[in-house]
Amino acid sequence: MPLLLPPSVMSLDDILPQEPLLMMGAGPVPIPHKVSYANSIVINHLGETMNKVIEQVKAMGRYVFQTESEHVLGVAGPGSAAMEMAIANLVTPGERVLSICNGYFSRRMAEMATRVGGLVTVLEVPNFEFAAAAAVEEALKGGDYKVVTIVQGETSNTVFNRELEAITRLAHAQGCVAIVDAVCTLSTMPLEMDAWKVDAVITGGQKGLSSIPGVSLLALSEKAWRKIESRKHVLTHWCLDALLADNFWNKKSYHYTAPVSGVLALHEALRLVCEETLPKRFERHLVCSKALQNGIEAMGLELLVPEAARLNSVIGIKVPVGISADAVRSYMSRVHRVEISGSFGLEIVRIGQMGEQSRAHNLFRTLHALGASIQYAGAALDLPAGIAELEKGLAQESVTVA
Ligand SMILES: *Cc1c(COP(=O)(O)O)cnc(C)c1O
């Protein structure tokens, strides 16, 4: 048999735009130069240099998660891999799980818990509402639950679970392990793992942390770790086995070859968070997101979620009747070189406010591009009023958002 011939392909130069698009959607988000530089380096995955990097990633991770737990683990994989690691290690087959579902990502946790043999009860949260602690308290009374899963910010429909702390405390009081998906929210708004009695926090690289996709972090409480250590069954997931991952992340030995470049990138992303400090970072995200939301409304557009349940990390915007969200996005991308997200089935667009997205210059460019693209599609908007409102929102605060 002759060998198969190589395919004819284009070089990346012919595929990628000459100037990268401004990534203002629901992730991945723009990364700082230090992060992209770190991502270009390959080092030995074992040895003294890597050990130093790992120790710092864990220390900075503890700060970002607000935990003193020793069990901060990196994961080679997307946020969903960190999610699967949390679920697979903490849900014992046959155990009852309460999954609080607001949308697509919180439902993914319910699905994963079912797949590993958990007996999952879904607590459906009505559309565009946050999960109410009272409803969770009621649901917890109904069964012998061992695990509760919940998302802090539901990226898919831009809902914010503002009663998260009360809910994780309730879960803790009932003897449950509380698993929180903070992929889009971590480091953009408060989440205090120890104080709020959270047992597992899941995050990804490419959203709140402004790192690359594909390398994620999972933090486990002491209580979660004891549950994992006392596990009787052998996990079917070898790569995601927390006890094996512990060999690399805490015992300087081998599990699998860590994605060294991605870990270096994450190191830099975390270092930038530490340098900025969490309070200042939360403030920057809040100011930027609110100013953008007000600008969008002043322009004459409607936000998807009422303020009480609205997420600041990802903003959902209704597209005027008769106008295609896809057409708006493609014009924005082609003409203004700004990329935003659509949604799963809804006629909306979503703009992210995570990490480097929350910078004044990016907001002006994005709001202008959105308004101009919707106008081009045929709707009447007051673009100058929107920009003026954005400027006002950014100017009245003392924080540096540039
Ligand atoms: C993006 C996201 C995920 C999934 O992350 P991937 O890296 O795409 O696997 C999970 N949960 C939330 C809240 C997200 O925003």
The ligand as a Gaussian input file, in Angstrom:
#p B3LYP/6-31G(d) Opt

LIG

0 1
 C      -17.491000      28.259000      30.390000
 C      -18.130000      27.671000      31.570000
 C      -17.994000      26.312000      31.869000
 C      -17.274000      25.354000      30.976000
 O      -15.955000      25.687000      30.795000
 P      -15.149000      24.982000      29.579000
 O      -13.753000      25.488000      29.753000
 O      -15.816000      25.420000      28.330000
 O      -15.273000      23.531000      29.793000
 C      -18.600000      25.831000      33.000000
 N      -19.304000      26.635000      33.801000
 C      -19.447000      27.951000      33.552000
 C      -20.229000      28.791000      34.501000
 C      -18.868000      28.510000      32.433000
 O      -19.015000      29.814000      32.190000

